């Protein structure tokens, strides 16, 4: 067995305190799906079809019960910054 001078419990507590202070951690921004969809002017079913998700999933995102992740979040950011590009691809 190896002896160590580390206090793992103290390290964990310090890490939690750093996160609470906002010093470390990953911050992800989730665009407002309802606002993006509203600016594009599509119904929920049209927008869901456009981005390839179910209407139910879109509703969950819009109501804050779930958050889009990975490729969906990236696609939403594209739709937010350049909705014409998204509509052009779908045409």
C-alpha positions in Angstrom: 0.0 0.0 0.0 1.2 3.5 -0.9 1.1 6.3 1.6 -0.1 9.7 0.3 -0.2 13.1 1.8 -3.3 14.1 -0.2 -6.6 14.9 1.6 -9.1 13.8 -1.0 -12.1 15.1 1.0 -10.6 18.5 1.3 -9.8 18.6 -2.4 -13.4 17.7 -3.2 -14.8 20.4 -0.9 -12.4 23.0 -2.4 -13.5 22.0 -5.9 -17.2 22.4 -4.9 -16.4 25.8 -3.4 -14.6 26.9 -6.6 -17.6 25.9 -8.7 -20.0 27.8 -6.4 -17.8 30.9 -6.7 -17.8 30.5 -10.5 -14.1 30.1 -10.7 -14.1 26.7 -12.6 -16.5 24.6 -14.5 -18.0 24.4 -17.9 -20.6 26.9 -18.7 -22.9 26.1 -21.6 -25.4 28.4 -23.1 -28.6 27.1 -24.4 -30.4 29.3 -26.9 -34.0 30.1 -26.3 -35.7 27.7 -28.7 -39.0 29.4 -28.6 -37.4 32.8 -29.5 -35.4 31.2 -32.4 -38.5 29.5 -33.7 -40.5 32.7 -33.4 -38.0 34.8 -35.3 -38.0 32.2 -38.1 -41.8 32.3 -38.1 -42.5 28.5 -38.0 -45.0 26.5 -36.1 -43.7 23.9 -33.6 -44.3 21.1 -36.0 -42.6 22.9 -38.9 -39.6 23.8 -36.8 -39.3 20.3 -35.3 -39.4 18.8 -38.8 -36.8 21.3 -40.0 -34.3 20.4 -37.3 -35.1 16.7 -37.2 -36.7 16.2 -33.7 -40.1 15.3 -32.5 -42.6 17.9 -31.6 -42.6 16.6 -28.1 -38.8 17.1 -27.8 -39.2 20.6 -29.1 -41.9 21.3 -26.6 -39.7 19.9 -23.8 -37.0 22.3 -24.8 -39.2 25.3 -25.1 -40.8 24.7 -21.7 -37.4 24.2 -20.0 -38.0 20.6 -19.0 -35.1 19.4 -21.1 -32.2 21.1 -22.8 -30.9 20.4 -26.3 -27.4 18.9 -26.3 -24.6 18.3 -28.7 -25.5 18.6 -32.4 -29.0 19.9 -31.6 -27.6 22.8 -29.6 -25.1 23.6 -32.4 -27.9 23.5 -35.0 -30.0 25.8 -32.8 -27.1 28.3 -32.6 -26.8 28.2 -36.4 -30.6 28.9 -36.6 -30.2 31.7 -34.2 -27.2 33.4 -36.0 -28.2 32.6 -39.6 -31.8 31.3 -40.0 -31.6 31.7 -43.7 -28.8 29.1 -43.9 -31.0 26.6 -42.1 -34.0 27.4 -44.3 -31.8 27.2 -47.5 -30.5 23.7 -46.5 -34.1 22.5 -45.9 -35.4 23.8 -49.2 
